[in-house]
Amino acid sequence: MSGHSTYQPQSQFMQWLERRLPIASLVYSSFIGYPTPRNLNYWWTFGGILSFMLGVQMITGIVLAMHYTPHVDLAFKSVEGIMRDVNYGWLLRYVHANGAAFFFAAVYIHIARGMYYGSYKEPREVLWILGVILFLLMVATGFMGYVLPWGQMSFWAATVITNLFSAIPGVGGDVVTWLWGGYAVGNPTLNRFYSLHYLLPFVIAGVVVLHVWALHMVGQNNPTGVEVKDEEKDTVAFTPYATVKDGFFLAVFCIVFAWFIFYIPNYLGHSDNYIMANPGQTPTHIVPEWYYLPFYAILRAIPSKLFGVCALGGSILILAFMPWLDTSSVRSANYRPLYRQFLFIFFLSVIGLGYLGSQEPTGGYVVAARILSTYYFAFFFVILPLLGIFEKTKPLPNSISESVLGGAK
């Protein structure tokens, strides 16, 4: 999609470098002259926002790691020391903690946009699967980072989640013992989580490179779902058109992010995490961070531990199979009226599961979680395949430029 670079170096040094390491032409073809569909809206800015947030998390995480002590007797105190004694340590920690929440909020919007506009369909299957892999890596990284402050909720969340592996038939107990490094969550567990939490962001960065590479190979999707036919009419240069739009919305995103950091930095956290971990005292209600709540609700909705764990993992992995479960030849939900209705119900069910995951698993909450979990999986296994057969879609525009000009009229 990006084609051969038209970059022509002017200075003698750049000409010399271009013959030996054509990095300037790579940057030019990827981020300056790259042809972008001219009808992209603001929902497409979240890819750039996610790249920005990954950089923020890595930089703040590296600095925080310089002052953190991964030991059960010192971890909680070292976090308090960062907050009180390190210059601007409070800012680093609040940026990192709230950054994780905003990172997940942006990735959920990014996934929702892809589902709405059919960005998972041919020829973007590999691009979509890489995105699902990135999400799984984010889930693992975020969970291990949540354990590091060694507060009450951190400790017990680690205990509950790692215990899920005991549901594996035959070897579950051995897997849990291996994860813990002993017979309970303790110092070996904390050291392993700290090591992996430091390592995985670099793995994520590597997969992001593959994700962007795959994007540039097949080109960006657009609100119509129609492929680029005439590059001159249907596309514009990435810079300045897309970069200005991305930069503006990134500024808006950062304003909201800063408001949370400076005015309500603990709003998205849990108060029990300001109490040092106590293995002898279980919190009244153990809940993970808000961005895990929908999957936590699915886990608790199923009485069987084994099937609950399978449903938990399947609720994420099923996303990777969307390119084949959706049998419709039309990408964008703008031209699929039935799909759009069922998809909005799906989004509402995920939000509902998030609320139910924050409540105690009793009475009507469990029944509601089972109903919404049933719809969650039925959307992928029943609704998507059948819609491709029975849905009557709207006529597609002949080209991207036609849709733009038609909208102007």
C-alpha positions as CSV (number, residue, x, y, z in Angstrom):
1,M,0.0,0.0,0.0
2,S,2.8,2.4,0.9
3,G,4.6,1.6,-2.4
4,H,8.2,2.7,-3.2
5,S,9.4,5.8,-1.4
6,T,9.7,9.0,-3.4
7,Y,12.0,10.5,-0.8
8,Q,15.0,12.3,-2.4
9,P,17.7,13.3,0.1
10,Q,19.1,16.8,-0.5
11,S,22.3,17.0,1.6
12,Q,25.4,15.0,0.8
13,F,25.3,13.3,4.2
14,M,21.7,12.1,3.8
15,Q,22.5,10.8,0.3
16,W,25.5,9.0,1.7
17,L,23.3,7.5,4.5
18,E,20.5,6.7,2.2
19,R,22.7,4.4,0.1
20,R,23.8,2.5,3.3
21,L,20.9,2.7,5.6
22,P,17.6,4.0,4.0
23,I,16.0,4.8,7.3
24,A,15.0,8.3,6.2
25,S,13.1,7.0,3.2
26,L,11.4,4.4,5.4
27,V,10.2,7.1,7.8
28,Y,9.0,9.2,4.8
29,S,7.1,6.4,3.1
30,S,5.5,5.3,6.4
31,F,4.6,8.5,8.2
32,I,4.8,11.4,5.7
33,G,3.9,10.3,2.2
34,Y,1.9,7.2,3.2
35,P,-1.5,7.3,1.3
36,T,-4.4,7.6,3.8
37,P,-8.1,7.2,2.9
38,R,-9.5,10.7,2.7
39,N,-12.7,9.9,4.6
40,L,-11.1,8.7,7.9
41,N,-12.9,10.1,11.0
42,Y,-11.7,10.7,14.6
43,W,-12.2,7.1,15.6
44,W,-9.1,6.3,13.6
45,T,-7.0,8.6,15.8
46,F,-6.9,6.0,18.7
47,G,-4.1,4.0,16.9
48,G,-1.8,7.0,17.3
49,I,-3.1,7.6,20.9
50,L,-2.2,4.0,21.8
51,S,1.3,4.4,20.4
52,F,1.7,7.6,22.5
53,M,0.3,5.9,25.7
54,L,2.7,2.9,25.2
55,G,5.6,5.4,25.2
56,V,4.3,7.1,28.3
57,Q,3.9,3.8,30.1
58,M,7.4,2.6,29.2
59,I,9.2,5.8,30.1
60,T,7.4,6.2,33.5
61,G,7.7,2.5,34.2
62,I,11.5,2.5,33.6
63,V,12.0,5.5,36.0
64,L,9.7,4.0,38.6
65,A,11.6,0.7,38.4
66,M,14.8,2.6,39.5
67,H,13.2,3.3,42.9
68,Y,11.0,0.2,43.4
69,T,12.1,-2.7,45.6
70,P,10.6,-6.1,44.6
71,H,10.5,-7.7,48.0
72,V,7.4,-8.5,50.1
73,D,8.8,-6.6,53.1
74,L,9.8,-3.5,51.2
75,A,7.6,-3.2,48.1
76,F,4.8,-1.3,49.8
77,K,7.2,1.0,51.6
78,S,9.2,1.6,48.4
79,V,6.0,2.7,46.6
80,E,5.2,5.1,49.5
81,G,8.8,6.3,49.3
82,I,8.3,7.1,45.6
83,M,5.2,9.1,46.4
84,R,6.8,11.1,49.3
85,D,10.6,11.2,48.9
86,V,11.4,11.0,45.1
87,N,11.3,14.3,43.3
88,Y,8.0,14.2,41.3
89,G,7.6,10.6,42.2
90,W,3.9,11.2,43.0
91,L,3.5,12.5,39.4
92,L,5.3,9.5,37.9
93,R,3.2,7.0,39.8
94,Y,-0.1,8.7,39.1
95,V,0.8,9.0,35.4
96,H,1.7,5.3,35.3
97,A,-1.3,4.1,37.2
98,N,-3.9,6.2,35.4
99,G,-2.0,5.7,32.2
100,A,-2.8,2.0,32.4
101,A,-6.5,2.8,32.7
102,F,-6.5,5.2,29.8
103,F,-4.4,2.8,27.8
104,F,-7.1,0.1,28.1
105,A,-9.9,2.7,27.5
106,A,-8.2,3.6,24.2
107,V,-7.7,0.0,23.2
108,Y,-11.3,-0.9,23.9
109,I,-12.4,2.0,21.6
110,H,-9.9,0.9,19.0
111,I,-11.3,-2.6,19.1
112,A,-14.9,-1.3,19.0
113,R,-14.1,0.8,15.9
114,G,-12.6,-2.2,14.2
115,M,-15.7,-4.3,14.9
116,Y,-18.0,-1.5,13.7
117,Y,-16.2,-0.8,10.5
118,G,-15.2,-4.4,9.7
119,S,-11.4,-3.8,9.9
120,Y,-10.9,-7.5,10.7
121,K,-12.1,-8.7,7.3
122,E,-10.0,-9.7,4.3
123,P,-7.2,-8.8,3.6
124,R,-6.6,-7.6,7.2
125,E,-6.9,-10.8,9.1
126,V,-3.3,-10.9,10.2
127,L,-3.5,-7.3,11.2
128,W,-6.5,-8.1,13.4
129,I,-4.9,-11.2,14.9
130,L,-1.8,-9.2,15.8
131,G,-4.1,-6.7,17.5
132,V,-5.7,-9.5,19.6
133,I,-2.2,-10.7,20.6
134,L,-1.4,-7.1,21.7
135,F,-4.5,-7.0,23.8
136,L,-3.6,-10.3,25.5
137,L,-0.1,-9.0,26.2
138,M,-1.6,-5.8,27.7
139,V,-3.9,-7.9,29.9
140,A,-1.0,-9.9,31.3
141,T,1.2,-6.8,31.7
142,G,-1.5,-4.8,33.4
143,F,-2.3,-7.7,35.8
144,M,1.3,-8.2,36.9
145,G,1.7,-4.4,37.3
146,Y,-1.3,-4.3,39.6
147,V,0.4,-6.8,41.9
148,L,3.6,-4.7,42.4
149,P,2.3,-2.1,45.0
150,W,1.7,-5.1,47.3
151,G,-1.4,-3.6,48.8
152,Q,-4.4,-5.6,50.0
153,M,-6.2,-5.7,46.7
154,S,-2.9,-6.4,44.8
155,F,-2.1,-9.4,47.0
156,W,-5.6,-11.0,46.9
157,A,-6.1,-10.3,43.2
158,A,-2.9,-12.1,42.6
159,T,-4.0,-15.0,44.8
160,V,-7.4,-15.3,43.1
161,I,-6.3,-15.0,39.5
162,T,-3.3,-17.3,39.8
163,N,-5.5,-19.9,41.5
164,L,-7.5,-20.1,38.3
165,F,-4.8,-22.2,36.8
166,S,-5.5,-24.9,39.3
167,A,-8.6,-25.7,37.2
168,I,-6.4,-27.3,34.5
169,P,-7.0,-31.0,34.8
170,G,-4.2,-33.1,36.1
171,V,-1.4,-30.5,36.2
172,G,-3.3,-27.4,37.6
173,G,-1.8,-27.7,41.1
174,D,1.7,-28.0,39.7
175,V,1.2,-25.0,37.4
176,V,0.0,-22.8,40.3
177,T,3.0,-23.9,42.5
178,W,5.3,-23.0,39.6
179,L,3.7,-19.6,39.2
180,W,3.9,-18.8,42.9
181,G,7.5,-20.2,43.3
182,G,6.2,-21.9,46.4
183,Y,2.9,-22.9,48.1
184,A,1.4,-19.4,48.4
185,V,1.8,-16.0,46.8
186,G,5.0,-14.6,48.3
187,N,8.4,-13.1,47.5
188,P,9.2,-15.4,44.5
189,T,5.8,-14.5,43.0
190,L,6.5,-10.8,43.4
191,N,9.9,-11.1,41.8
192,R,8.6,-13.0,38.8
193,F,5.8,-10.5,38.2
194,Y,8.2,-7.6,38.5
195,S,10.6,-9.1,36.0
196,L,7.8,-10.0,33.5
197,H,6.1,-6.6,34.0
198,Y,9.3,-4.9,33.0
199,L,9.9,-7.2,30.1
200,L,6.5,-7.5,28.4
201,P,6.2,-3.8,27.4
202,F,9.2,-4.3,25.1
203,V,7.5,-7.4,23.7
204,I,4.4,-5.3,23.1
205,A,6.5,-2.7,21.3
206,G,7.9,-5.4,19.0
207,V,4.4,-6.7,18.2
208,V,3.3,-3.1,17.6
209,V,6.0,-2.8,14.9
210,L,4.6,-6.0,13.3
211,H,1.1,-4.5,13.6
212,V,2.1,-1.3,11.9
213,W,4.0,-3.2,9.2
214,A,0.9,-5.4,8.5
215,L,-1.2,-2.2,8.3
216,H,1.1,-0.6,5.8
217,M,1.1,-3.8,3.7
218,V,-2.7,-4.0,3.2
219,G,-3.6,-0.3,3.8
220,Q,-6.0,1.3,6.2
221,N,-9.7,0.4,6.2
222,N,-12.2,3.4,6.1
223,P,-15.8,4.2,7.2
224,T,-17.2,2.9,3.9
225,G,-15.3,-0.4,3.9
226,V,-14.5,0.2,0.2
227,E,-10.9,-0.4,-0.9
228,V,-8.8,2.4,-2.4
229,K,-9.3,2.3,-6.2
230,D,-7.7,5.5,-7.3
231,E,-4.8,6.6,-5.0
232,E,-4.9,10.2,-6.3
233,K,-8.7,10.7,-5.7
234,D,-9.3,8.4,-2.8
235,T,-6.3,9.2,-0.6
236,V,-4.3,12.0,0.9
237,A,-0.8,12.1,2.4
238,F,-0.5,11.0,6.0
239,T,1.3,14.3,6.8
240,P,-0.1,16.8,7.3
241,Y,-3.7,15.6,7.0
242,A,-3.8,12.6,9.3
243,T,-1.1,13.9,11.6
244,V,-3.0,17.2,12.3
245,K,-6.2,15.3,13.0
246,D,-4.3,12.8,15.2
247,G,-2.4,15.6,17.0
248,F,-5.6,17.5,17.8
249,F,-7.5,14.6,19.2
250,L,-4.4,13.5,21.1
251,A,-4.3,16.9,22.8
252,V,-8.0,16.5,23.8
253,F,-7.2,13.0,25.1
254,C,-4.2,14.4,27.1
255,I,-6.4,17.1,28.7
256,V,-8.8,14.5,30.0
257,F,-5.8,12.4,31.1
258,A,-4.2,15.3,32.9
259,W,-7.5,16.1,34.7
260,F,-7.6,12.6,36.2
261,I,-3.9,12.8,37.2
262,F,-4.1,16.2,38.9
263,Y,-7.6,16.3,40.3
264,I,-8.9,12.7,40.9
265,P,-5.7,10.5,40.7
266,N,-7.2,7.7,42.9
267,Y,-10.7,7.6,41.3
268,L,-10.0,4.6,39.1
269,G,-8.1,2.7,41.8
270,H,-9.2,0.9,45.0
271,S,-8.8,2.2,48.5
272,D,-7.7,-1.2,49.9
273,N,-4.5,-0.9,47.9
274,Y,-3.3,1.8,50.3
275,I,-3.3,-0.9,53.0
276,M,-0.2,-3.1,53.1
277,A,-0.8,-6.7,52.0
278,N,-2.0,-9.0,54.8
279,P,-2.3,-12.7,53.9
280,G,-4.3,-13.3,57.1
281,Q,-7.1,-10.8,56.3
282,T,-9.2,-11.2,53.2
283,P,-10.9,-8.1,51.8
284,T,-14.7,-8.0,51.9
285,H,-15.0,-7.9,48.2
286,I,-12.1,-8.8,45.9
287,V,-12.3,-6.9,42.5
288,P,-9.8,-6.4,39.7
289,E,-9.2,-3.1,37.9
290,W,-12.2,-1.8,36.0
291,Y,-10.8,-2.8,32.6
292,Y,-10.9,-6.5,33.6
293,L,-14.4,-6.4,35.1
294,P,-16.4,-7.7,32.0
295,F,-14.2,-10.8,31.8
296,Y,-14.3,-11.2,35.6
297,A,-18.1,-11.2,35.4
298,I,-18.1,-13.9,32.8
299,L,-15.8,-16.0,35.0
300,R,-18.1,-15.7,38.0
301,A,-21.3,-16.3,36.0
302,I,-20.3,-20.0,35.4
303,P,-20.6,-22.3,38.5
304,S,-17.9,-24.7,37.2
305,K,-14.4,-23.4,37.8
306,L,-12.9,-25.2,34.8
307,F,-15.7,-24.0,32.4
308,G,-15.5,-20.5,33.9
309,V,-11.8,-20.3,33.2
310,C,-12.4,-21.6,29.6
311,A,-15.1,-19.0,29.1
312,L,-12.8,-16.3,30.5
313,G,-10.0,-17.1,28.1
314,G,-12.4,-17.8,25.2
315,S,-14.1,-14.4,25.6
316,I,-10.8,-12.8,24.5
317,L,-9.5,-15.4,22.1
318,I,-12.8,-15.5,20.2
319,L,-12.0,-12.0,18.8
320,A,-9.2,-13.5,16.7
321,F,-11.7,-15.7,14.8
322,M,-14.0,-12.8,13.8
323,P,-12.7,-12.7,10.2
324,W,-14.1,-16.2,9.7
325,L,-17.2,-16.1,11.9
326,D,-18.5,-13.0,10.1
327,T,-19.8,-14.4,6.8
328,S,-21.0,-11.1,5.3
329,S,-19.1,-9.6,2.3
330,V,-19.9,-6.0,3.5
331,R,-17.4,-4.5,6.0
332,S,-18.9,-1.3,7.4
333,A,-21.8,-1.4,9.8
334,N,-23.0,1.9,8.1
335,Y,-24.3,-0.4,5.4
336,R,-25.4,-3.3,7.6
337,P,-28.5,-2.2,9.6
338,L,-29.1,-5.5,11.4
339,Y,-25.5,-6.0,12.3
340,R,-25.3,-2.4,13.7
341,Q,-28.2,-3.1,16.0
342,F,-26.8,-6.4,17.3
343,L,-23.4,-4.8,17.7
344,F,-24.7,-2.0,19.8
345,I,-26.5,-4.5,22.0
346,F,-23.2,-6.4,22.2
347,F,-21.4,-3.2,23.4
348,L,-24.1,-2.6,26.0
349,S,-23.8,-6.2,27.2
350,V,-20.0,-5.7,27.7
351,I,-20.7,-2.5,29.7
352,G,-23.3,-4.4,31.7
353,L,-20.9,-7.2,32.4
354,G,-18.4,-4.6,33.6
355,Y,-20.9,-3.3,36.1
356,L,-21.9,-6.8,37.3
357,G,-18.2,-7.7,37.7
358,S,-17.9,-4.9,40.3
359,Q,-20.8,-6.2,42.3
360,E,-21.0,-9.2,44.7
361,P,-21.9,-12.5,42.9
362,T,-25.3,-13.0,44.6
363,G,-28.9,-13.3,43.5
364,G,-30.0,-11.3,40.5
365,Y,-26.4,-10.1,39.7
366,V,-25.4,-13.7,38.9
367,V,-28.5,-14.3,36.7
368,A,-28.0,-11.0,34.8
369,A,-24.3,-11.9,34.3
370,R,-25.3,-15.3,32.9
371,I,-27.8,-13.7,30.5
372,L,-25.3,-11.1,29.2
373,S,-22.5,-13.8,29.0
374,T,-24.8,-15.9,26.9
375,Y,-25.4,-13.0,24.5
376,Y,-21.7,-12.3,24.4
377,F,-20.8,-15.7,23.0
378,A,-24.0,-16.0,20.9
379,F,-23.0,-12.8,19.1
380,F,-19.9,-14.5,17.8
381,F,-21.1,-18.1,17.3
382,V,-24.7,-17.5,16.2
383,I,-25.5,-13.9,15.1
384,L,-22.4,-13.2,13.0
385,P,-22.6,-16.3,10.9
386,L,-26.4,-16.0,10.3
387,L,-26.3,-12.3,9.5
388,G,-24.1,-13.0,6.5
389,I,-26.8,-15.2,5.1
390,F,-30.0,-13.3,6.0
391,E,-29.1,-9.7,6.3
392,K,-30.1,-7.3,3.5
393,T,-27.3,-4.7,3.2
394,K,-27.5,-1.2,1.8
395,P,-25.8,-0.4,-1.5
396,L,-22.1,0.5,-1.2
397,P,-20.5,3.6,-2.9
398,N,-18.4,2.9,-5.9
399,S,-15.4,4.6,-4.4
400,I,-14.1,6.5,-1.4
401,S,-14.1,9.8,-3.3
402,E,-17.7,9.2,-4.4
403,S,-18.8,8.8,-0.8
404,V,-17.0,12.0,0.3
405,L,-18.4,14.0,-2.6
406,G,-21.8,12.6,-2.0
407,G,-21.7,13.6,1.6
408,A,-20.7,17.1,0.7
409,K,-23.7,17.5,-1.6
